[in-house]
């Protein structure tokens, strides 16, 4: 009987360690998500960043790397900056 309980304790220790690893990874993912969302831009932010108006945004919008969530467009700031650097003639 004692051998059985020792096996159960061993399994519980392994389970606790696995849960701790998962919790650590979840905290890292959560922190990454917080960092990512702080760099999300919407259409208004894009217009301010690029110093353009609605008409110009409408022209370049299909070319921008963006995401649509609940009918609203969002962009990652680092992706927009990389796109502008790759296509400098369009923004002079």
HUJO-V325520 format. One record per pair of residues at least 12 apart in sequence whose C-alpha atoms are under 10 Angstrom apart, sorted by the first residue. I is the first residue (numbers start at 1). J is the second residue. D is the distance in whole Angstrom. If there is no record, write none. Layout:
# HUJO-V325520
I;J;D
I;J;D
This chain:
# HUJO-V325520
36;76;8
36;77;9
36;78;10
37;75;10
37;76;8
37;77;10
38;76;9
38;77;9
39;75;8
39;76;6
39;77;6
39;78;8
39;79;10
40;66;10
40;74;6
40;75;6
40;76;5
40;77;6
40;78;9
41;66;9
41;73;8
41;74;5
41;75;5
41;76;6
41;77;6
41;78;10
41;80;9
42;66;9
42;67;10
42;68;10
42;72;8
42;73;6
42;74;5
42;75;6
42;76;9
42;77;10
43;57;8
43;58;10
43;61;9
43;66;10
43;72;9
43;73;7
43;74;7
43;75;8
44;57;10
44;74;10
45;74;9
45;75;9
45;77;9
46;61;10
46;74;9
46;75;8
46;76;10
46;77;9
46;80;8
49;77;9
49;80;10
49;81;10
50;80;10
50;81;10
50;84;9
50;91;8
51;91;10
52;91;10
60;90;9
60;91;10
61;73;10
63;83;9
64;79;9
64;80;7
64;83;7
64;84;9
65;77;10
65;79;7
65;80;7
65;82;10
65;83;8
66;79;9
66;80;9
